[in-house]
Amino acid sequence: MKFSLPRAGAFAPVAILLVTLFGAEAGAWAQDEAPTAAIEAAATLPEPNAPRFVAQAVVQPLPTQDSLEARVDEATSLRELVGDMPVAEALSPDMKCLAQAVYFEARGEPLIGQLAVARVVINRAASGLYPSDYCSVVTQRSQFSFVKGGRIPQADESSSAWFNAKAIAQIAHQDLWDCAADDALYFHASYVKPSWARRKTQVARIDTHVFYR
């Protein structure tokens, strides 16, 4: 490291002032000692890239393990789990069809009833008796009354009912919560009595829907 030391003449004003105030000896001291003081001060300067030390301990928080699996394990109710689902994320077309089925068939039902409706769509897609994707199951002719001309109407995507439907669709698709209609393939409203129901096995009645396999 190079130090640039001030010339002795730079301290002449200091010497003159001390001579005026305290006499010649003080002025001479200023001339002799000031360069030495400057050298000592320069020697205490830190290296440009030297590490710096602080008096207090620096604590860096560890990342939290807030995974979906942990939230599922900790959820004490279906409503709590619905609140934990990442509903702000965009759904794939197939998952959107599943959420739309929940929304239009059961948005006025309790969450467990909505989950049961989602399970019917999922079970049909996996059964080999129906189309193998959710959108084709939902839009299949004469299966869901809210579908008109093979088209699903537009949901109110700013509503809390839509956010619940999106969450329920994800929970059902990932099989994160059990319900009494987990193996159901069919359902109808409790206020109607379709002829096909007599040939099926009833597995659950949830609010205004009856479920069969």
C-alpha positions in Angstrom: 0.0 0.0 0.0 1.3 3.5 -0.9 0.7 6.4 1.4 0.9 10.0 0.3 2.4 12.0 3.3 1.7 15.7 3.6 4.8 17.9 3.2 6.2 19.4 6.4 5.4 22.8 5.1 1.7 21.9 5.2 1.8 22.1 9.0 3.4 25.6 9.1 0.1 27.4 9.9 -0.3 25.0 12.9 3.2 25.8 14.2 2.6 29.6 13.8 -0.6 29.3 15.7 1.0 27.4 18.6 3.9 29.9 18.7 1.5 32.7 19.0 -0.5 31.0 21.8 2.2 29.0 23.7 5.6 30.1 22.6 8.4 28.8 20.4 8.7 25.4 22.0 5.1 24.5 21.1 5.7 25.7 17.6 8.7 23.4 17.2 6.7 20.5 18.6 4.0 21.0 16.0 6.6 20.9 13.2 8.3 17.8 14.5 5.2 15.7 15.7 2.6 16.5 13.0 4.2 14.4 10.2 4.6 11.5 12.7 0.9 11.7 13.7 -0.1 11.7 10.0 2.0 8.5 9.4 0.4 6.7 12.4 -3.1 7.7 11.2 -2.4 6.5 7.7 -1.1 3.2 9.0 -4.5 2.5 10.7 -6.5 2.7 7.5 -8.0 -0.6 6.5 -7.0 -2.4 3.3 -9.5 -1.6 0.5 -10.8 -5.2 0.3 -10.1 -6.3 3.9 -13.1 -8.1 5.6 -15.2 -6.0 8.0 -16.3 -7.3 11.4 -19.4 -6.3 13.3 -20.0 -6.4 17.0 -23.5 -8.1 16.8 -24.2 -11.6 15.6 -25.8 -11.8 12.1 -28.6 -14.3 12.0 -29.9 -15.5 8.6 -33.3 -17.2 8.8 -33.6 -20.7 7.4 -36.2 -21.2 4.6 -39.5 -22.6 5.8 -40.8 -26.0 4.6 -44.3 -24.9 3.8 -45.0 -27.5 1.2 -48.5 -28.5 0.1 -48.0 -32.0 1.7 -47.3 -30.4 5.1 -50.4 -28.2 4.8 -52.5 -31.3 3.9 -51.2 -33.2 6.9 -51.9 -30.2 9.2 -55.4 -29.4 7.8 -58.1 -30.2 10.4 -61.1 -29.6 8.0 -61.9 -29.6 4.3 -62.6 -25.8 4.5 -59.1 -25.3 6.0 -57.6 -27.3 3.1 -59.6 -25.3 0.6 -58.1 -22.1 2.0 -54.6 -23.5 1.6 -54.9 -24.5 -2.1 -53.0 -22.3 -4.7 -56.2 -21.0 -6.4 -54.4 -18.0 -7.9 -52.6 -20.2 -10.4 -54.1 -20.7 -13.8 -55.8 -24.1 -14.4 -55.1 -26.4 -17.3 -58.1 -26.7 -19.7 -59.0 -30.1 -18.3 -58.8 -28.9 -14.7 -60.9 -25.9 -15.6 -63.6 -28.3 -16.9 -63.6 -30.1 -13.6 -63.9 -26.9 -11.6 -66.8 -25.8 -13.9 -68.6 -29.0 -13.2 -68.2 -28.4 -9.4 -69.3 -24.7 -9.8 -72.4 -25.3 -11.9 -73.6 -28.6 -10.3 -72.8 -27.9 -6.6 -71.7 -24.3 -5.8 -74.6 -24.0 -3.4 -73.7 -27.3 -1.7 -71.4 -27.8 1.3 -67.7 -28.3 0.4 -68.0 -32.1 0.9 -70.9 -32.2 -1.6 -68.8 -30.3 -4.1 -65.9 -32.7 -3.6 -68.3 -35.6 -4.2 -69.4 -34.1 -7.6 -65.7 -33.7 -8.6 -65.1 -37.3 -7.7 -67.8 -38.5 -10.0 -66.2 -36.7 -13.0 -62.8 -38.1 -12.1 -64.1 -41.6 -11.6 -65.8 -41.6 -14.9 -62.6 -40.5 -16.7 -60.8 -43.4 -15.1 -63.5 -46.0 -15.5 -63.1 -46.9 -19.2 -66.9 -46.5 -19.5 -66.7 -42.8 -20.3 -64.3 -40.5 -22.1 -60.8 -40.4 -20.6 -60.5 -36.7 -20.0 -62.5 -34.4 -17.8 -63.7 -32.0 -20.5 -65.1 -34.8 -22.6 -66.8 -36.4 -19.5 -68.4 -33.1 -18.6 -69.5 -32.2 -22.2 -70.7 -35.7 -23.0 -74.3 -35.4 -24.4 -77.1 -35.7 -21.9 -74.9 -36.1 -18.8 -74.8 -32.7 -17.2 -77.8 -30.4 -17.4 -75.8 -27.1 -17.3 -74.0 -28.1 -20.6 -75.9 -26.7 -23.6 -75.0 -27.8 -27.1 -71.8 -29.3 -25.9 -70.6 -26.0 -24.5 -69.9 -25.1 -20.8 -71.3 -21.6 -19.8 -69.0 -19.0 -18.4 -68.6 -19.0 -14.6 -68.3 -15.9 -12.6 -64.6 -16.1 -12.1 -64.5 -13.2 -9.6 -66.8 -15.0 -7.1 -65.9 -16.9 -4.0 -67.8 -19.9 -5.4 -65.4 -20.1 -8.3 -62.4 -19.9 -6.0 -63.9 -22.8 -4.0 -64.6 -24.8 -7.1 -61.0 -24.4 -8.3 -59.7 -25.5 -4.9 -62.1 -28.5 -4.7 -61.1 -29.6 -8.2 -57.4 -29.6 -7.2 -58.1 -31.5 -4.0 -60.2 -34.1 -5.8 -57.7 -34.5 -8.6 -54.9 -35.1 -6.2 -57.0 -37.2 -3.9 -56.2 -35.1 -0.9 -59.4 -35.6 1.1 -61.8 -38.5 1.5 -65.5 -38.4 1.2 -68.4 -40.9 1.3 -68.8 -40.7 -2.5 -65.2 -41.5 -3.4 -66.2 -44.4 -5.7 -69.4 -42.9 -7.1 -70.0 -42.8 -10.9 -73.5 -41.3 -10.8 -75.5 -38.7 -8.9 -78.8 -36.9 -9.1 -80.7 -34.2 -7.2 -82.6 -35.6 -4.3 -85.9 -34.0 -5.5 -86.0 -36.2 -8.7 -86.3 -40.0 -9.0 -84.7 -41.1 -12.3 -85.5 -44.6 -13.4 -81.8 -45.6 -13.7 -81.2 -45.0 -10.0 -83.1 -48.3 -9.2 -80.4 -50.3 -11.0 -77.5 -48.6 -9.1 -76.0 -49.0 -5.6 -76.4 -45.9 -3.5 -73.2 -45.0 -1.7 -74.0 -41.6 -0.2 -76.5 -38.8 0.2 -74.9 -35.4 0.7 -77.2 -32.4 1.1 -79.4 -32.3 -2.0 -77.5 -34.9 -4.1 -77.6 -38.7 -4.0 -74.6 -40.7 -5.2 -74.3 -44.2 -6.7 -71.8 -46.6 -8.1 
